[in-house]
Amino acid sequence: MAATRLVEELVRHTPDSFDICMIGDEASLPYNRVLLSSLLAGDLDENELELKKPEWWGQHHIQTLTGQKVCGIDRSSKTLTLTSGSTLTFDLLVIATGSRPIMLPLPGADLDGVITFRDLADIEKMQSAIAAKASAVVIGGGLLGLEAAYGLAKADIPTNVIHLMDRLMERQLDGEAATMLRDDIAARGISFHLSAQTKMIHGKDSVEAVELADGTLIKADLVVMAVGIRPHIELAQAAGLTTARGILVDDHMTTSDPSIFALGECAEHRGIAYGLVEPAYEQARVLATHLANEVATYAGSITATNLKVHGIKLFSAGDFLGSKDTQNIVLRDRGLKTYRKLILEKREEKTYLIGCVLYGDTADGLWYADLIRQQTPVDDMRALLVFGRELALREAA
Amino acid sequence: MNAPLGEKPSVQTTCPYCGVGCGVLATPDGKGGAEIAGDTSHPANFGRLCSKGSALGETLGLETRLLHPMMRNTRGTYTRASWDDALDGIADGWQKIIDAHGPEATAFYLSGQLLTEDYYVANKLMKGFLGTANVDTNSRLCMASSVAGHRRAFGADTVPGNYEDLDQADLIVLTGSNAAWCHPVLFQRMVKNRQERGAKIVVIDPRQTASADEADLFLPIAPGMDSVLFSALLVAIADRGFIDEAYIGAHTKGFPEALASARQLAPDLTSAARKCGVSQEALTEFITLWLSTPNTVTAWSQGVNQSAQGTDKVEAMINCHLATGRIGKPGSGPLSLTGQPNAMGGREVGGLANMLAAHMNFQAADIDRVRRFWNATSMANQEGLKAVPMFDAIARGDIHALWVMATNPAASLPRADFVRQALRGLDFFVVSEVVRSNDTLNCGAHILLPAAAWGEKDGTVTNSERRISRQRPFLTMPEEVRPDWWIVCEVAKRLGFEKAFSFTSAAEIFAEHAALSGFENNGSRDFDLSGYSASESQYERMQPFQWPLRQGEEPQTRLFSEGGFFTPDRRAQFHQLEEPALKDAPDDIYPLLLNTGRIRDQWHTMTRTGLSQRLSHHLPEPFATLHPDDAAQHQISDGGFIRLTSRYGTAILRARVSEGQRRGEVFAPIHWTAETSSHGRIGALVQPATDCYSGQPELKATAINITPVHFAYEGFVLSRETMALDPDSWFSRVTIDGAQGALLATDLNVEKIHAQIQGMLDDCTLAEFHDESCGEHRLAFFKDERIEACLFLAPAGRELSWNGLKAYFASDKLSGLERLAVLSGQSAAGLTDSGPVICACFGVSLNTIQEFIEKDQVTSAEEIGAHLKAGTNCGSCLPELRRMVKASH
């Protein structure tokens, strides 16, 4: 997706300046991975996932190599080797290999029916499980795990979510929002095992049950591991590019080799390897501009979270937990099931918004994200800040 | 609301508030309320109304009304009773006390809010048939010194002039009267005269009031020194040749002695100015103005009356008018501005312990005359106990039975806490009331009687210019509510006086009252309505008229310009004055002086005005005004809290710092009670000294000390139903549309207050706002889509306003958008309800998209993306966009 966005931006910025070849190891043309949950939930068809119509690539003279995997980069000769054995040369190379789902090294993890939730192939497996009226366990109560569980439960198969932490989506939500989320998701027919460690997966050839550390056995024909992602950096490592968790890039998305760039989930910028589409798109914009020889720098993203579960609105951005040095403003309406928490920080006599969690009513999420990003002092509108942009700005006016 | 009387044209009635007695046109709206307008034909106001009068329509609800008789049971709570049981109970109870302790062990405490007819029968029952004159009234707190002054000087309680004098005077002197707030319609007449005719206005008041702001000359007089000031004037009148020798010679007596006494009080201008605390220049200017302006009205009100030397103050002013013959002439004379709507009517029927009836006194001939007229079985032969000693007698246990009608002595009398205690000890305690809860009846009344309220009752009132006007009903009386006169008559009948109390209408009572006034009168008594023809239809049609209305004569609009006083020798009496001295002078322990009074938009204890949102807005909480230097000395900040303590009680009020306040004096309004405030009962502090002639207590000068009070939090509660609030916190209740407000100051944190009110709101869902580091907390309680209550709390000193919240309470159904805005304290007006966010990347909301789809007949999600950007980033909202497009077709 990051690569497609980059190409799109390049086509717009500097049409015909580059000969572009796009290589991907999946059989299909680039598609919108973000919508896999919606596909699983049956909210749309597979063809609706496509990012660009097939003819678009040709119209813009972009060569696409699908189902092809790059197995080596020779930086000195600026040559790529594909698994098919063929080679390609380049002047500039952009690595957008994304990330891989983490597979927990559990006993039984290699059984048939243990899958991740990353690509169309995973969806196919889940859909067969649904067709077979199987029961499912999702390991991981993060964004992806919950979307997978929602899709499964929506198809009426018994679904259990096992989560190591005591609350869901702990990387995006505080305790209160997580509790509201659990209640809302539980109402959609999903069972939860929080603070639960998976001990092993039982089964002969295929999955039969999941056993927790406390001995609880949960029947399962399908186990979806959604415990996180790891940047896909093996290729870059092998090529001798500097890497840490991801491929290290500067503010222009340039790797340690000035003719090689990286973006998306495989890149690590200022110590952060993002796992969301929004930063990847921002990076694509910056890189395209940079490649067009215009000034653009990427200073990192304030990531905002949205969960794609129909009827559930949540949003978080920045430092949503705060610390003893920050100040919280909380607004909750138990009847409307809405909750807002803003995290403020005082620096040099001024107050700044540094994070927020919204649940139930997310209309002002982007405004808060902007305030967090731009670090505008909020002292003048503090009293009304939590009530949203309209009220807060009406007062300031 | 009251049940409507049906479609009716406007009804001519009279305002129930101050003594101006403005004519009101009430047009029932058919739903139990009424449109209120000034009556352009009424000579008191010619259509004009003040803020209080204009808001009368907002005060007609039945929410706070006592609607059926109640009797206290053995558990100390009240049980609904039938009228028969209640009336039998009163007759029994009263008779038992009389049998055991004699009639002097019983008392009535009446009110200037009663109509003349109510007053008449109550007075008749006690003084003519139960044999005691223990009938006093809240007019004792209001007008008694004027009554005494009039009687001592003129031989009768006669107001010589009328309101037209205020239009015709070239100089109007307001002494102890903030008419701009307390008699606004008359004050506007004065201001008009000033603007159109160039009349001068002088204000003599310890406070720089709103009236003083309009004055040509303001004399910030030291408390109690009015008689010195007018003595200085009398001396100047004499020394500069302004004496009307002819008038003095023909119509008065005692001038030399009075002048001698004036010279003692004010030997020279320098010492007089010093005693009065005003500059010699200002005093000279006042005297010059007075001497050089023959058409001078000296008007006064409670600043004169509510004093232990109030009668002297009245005499001091009357002396000056008598000495110059400036009395009873157009644009000239002394004019007492009455506080209450029917204080004058009460005085006319004799509803005061030291008057008998119809301006007759406790003299053998009068007693005999009234006995014969009434066919009285048991005449009172001597004066009864005036208000303050009456409650002393109750406290001592000398009075066992008390009937309070239409007033709230537990709030308004001096030493109000002592009065509360005294009431609790009564053997038999009856209250006739319009409201079901007040400080007085909450002192354990045994029987509560639901009395008719303004708009329901039928009778007459007399205003400050001796003008009798009708109060007419324009609302149907609630089913079990009764007029006061009926209640008194029913009890009288049960006590065995059927014949004397067989009245069937207010008109019959008025006819008897008029007849008594003319009985063996022949011009010997000022109060004479013998020219009134006693027919029901004349009563029904009665237009405002002034007394005396002697048989065969026109009503007399002014008196005494040619003498004709009501003393035995028909001469007015000049009076010698005592050296003024406050009864409760400040000392080391109580170094300041408490002055009390009214504010513009409230009336008495707010049982009626308090129902109006408009009127509750001006000054919504009990406060104390003090001079900046006093505030600084006692570490009291403007807007902070102040504890006032006298020898008799204490109050905590909001501090207001003002240059208009004299150094050493604190002003506090009288209106707040335990019903409306936690610590605002100012009557509790007031000392009980009274004027030796009038018995009127010195309500405006009590020695106090002050200390600052600090609360951790301030805020407010708004609720649909009145909520019980923490007794240790400070609060003041305020009416707003559709809700009860309480301003709050407290040391309790939000959790504790929440816990206290949660019980009353158990079936509600809660919304909360917390900005912990700013100390701001807000809670709102909802039932379905309706807000039931909210609590806003912030660290003390921060301004919080509920103005933005009123609209939420005015609605029964709040949208989600409005509901989320409630805790902002801001109005939701003008906010756009964009609905939930659909496209999270670009923040595009449901309603925006929906609107676009409908307006532009959209057929695909891509079109939406092209126009609104929705769905063009991560694309995760595309399924929803497609659904919306599909649904629109």
Interface residues (C-beta under 8 A of the other chain):
Chain A: N32 V34 L35 S37 S38 D43 L44 E48 L51 V277 E278 Y281 A304 N306 K308 H310 K313 F315 Q327 N328 I329 V330 L331 R332 D333 R334 G335 L336 T338 L344 D361 T362 A363 G365 L366 W367 R382 A383 L384 V386 F387 G388 E390 L391 R394 E395
Chain B: T765 L766 A767 E768 F769 H770 D771 E772 S773 C774 E776 A780 F782 G816 R819 L820 A821 L823 S824 Q826 G830 L831 T832 S834 G835 P836 V837 A840 C841 F842 G843 S845 N873 C874 G875 S876 L878 P879 E880 R882 R883
